[in-house]
Structure formats: structure tokens, C-alpha cells
Amino acid sequence: MSAAHNVYVPEGTFGVLDAGEIPVQTADWSNGLAVPMSHGALIVTGIHTGEIRATATPMTGPPPGLADDLWEEIVEVSVHAPTGGLRVESLEQGPVDGLAPLSPAGPGWYRLRVHARGRGTLPDKTSPEPVEDYLVMTWPAPWADADILRTSGRLEHDLAHAAGAPQPQPPAPARSKEQEALRRRLLRG
């Protein structure tokens, strides 16, 4: 397992992103911790702004059982990595140097397991020093439904309020050749 590194969190999220892309309009906020998108995922923190500690562990297959009781919340989701560039990223500062790439098998589907502790320490506050820890694990696996493996009061609160969260939007339809030509002419002025 790799060493933990600090990740700067703006506005309560950091990412496990594929080549830095953030297709937030496709986000599924329904489990309160790991938010899968059409590719990659966002991780919801307790703090609003500041530093958290994260560890990234790519695997060849699922871990043998659950992690120890030090983790308060554990959620699994499926993530797609069309370029095979899954990395832990700050949404402001980009990929976190020192954390392992999370798509070692290249492009495709991965299972993402997110372990969290400390999300209830300073909810919606700022913290210049890390008060939350995350362990992010991935392994190649076909798409499957999200699974909440361990819950906490914070996660239960988030789930209770998820009904008001934005719902994923379907991808925009492909433009015809004529529409694309018109768009390019309009952009050129």
C-alpha cells in the first residue's frame, strides 16, 4: 500500500478522475460518499475547504474482505476510465504527486472502493490541517450497482438528503455534420 498524501479539497470534493475530466452533469449523488460519473468519480468530504489525507491502492482483484474497524464509512461504485488515466486529483490543483495511478489495466471499467474516517469532525468547515482520511482502492471489474459496505451518522445524514441532490443528466445527443459545421462557423465569428 502506498503512503498517504495530502490533497487540497475545494468545496467539499476531490476526484478520482480519468485524464482530469469532470463530467459533473452525469454525477450520481445517491450514496453520499463516492459519486460516479460517466467516467471517473467525485469523493464527498466532510470539510468544505482544506486538506485531507488520501492513500491510493490499485489492485488486480477485489480485496479479501472489509478493512479494519478504523474506517467509519466504506462505499463501492463502478467507474469508467476511457483513457485509462484514473488518478486521485484535487479539483483545483490537479493530480496528487506520489499517489499511484488507479487504472493499471488501462482503459475500461473499474470497481472503486472508498474508505473514509473523520468526515464528521468539521462538517462544512475549513481545515488547514488534515482531519479526514481516505483510502481509495480500484480493481478491474465490470459495471455493478453501488454498494454501501459500512455506514456512519454522517453518511446516513447525506443519504437522507440525497433526494434533493442533482440527478445525473443523459449525455447530449451527437451533433450532425451540419450542426457541427454551423457551430464552428458561429465560433469563428
C-alpha positions, 0 to 999 in steps of 0.5 A: 500500500502506498503512503498517504498524501495530502490533497487540497479539497475545494468545496467539499470534493476531490476526484478520482478522475480519468485524464482530469475530466469532470463530467459533473452533469452525469454525477450520481449523488445517491450514496453520499460518499463516492459519486460516479460519473460517466467516467471517473468519480467525485469523493464527498468530504466532510470539510468544505475547504482544506486538506485531507489525507488520501492513500491510493491502492490499485489492485488486480482483484477485489480485496479479501474482505472489509478493512479494519474497524478504523474506517467509519464509512466504506462505499463501492461504485463502478467507474469508467476510465476511457483513457485509462488515466484514473488518478486521485486529483484535487479539483483545483490543483490537479493530480496528487504527486506520489499517489499511484495511478488507479487504472493499471489495466488501462482503459475500461471499467473499474470497481472503486472502493472508498474508505473514509474516517473523520468526515464528521469532525468539521462538517462544512468547515475549513481545515488547514490541517488534515482531519479526514482520511481516505483510502481509495482502492480500484480493481478491474471489474465490470459495471455493478450497482453501488454498494454501501459496505459500512455506514456512519451518522454522517453518511446516513445524514447525506443519504437522507438528503440525497433526494434533493441532490442533482440527478445525473443528466443523459449525455447530449445527443451527437451533433450532425455534420451540419450542426457541427459545421454551423457551430464552428462557423458561429465560433469563428465569428 
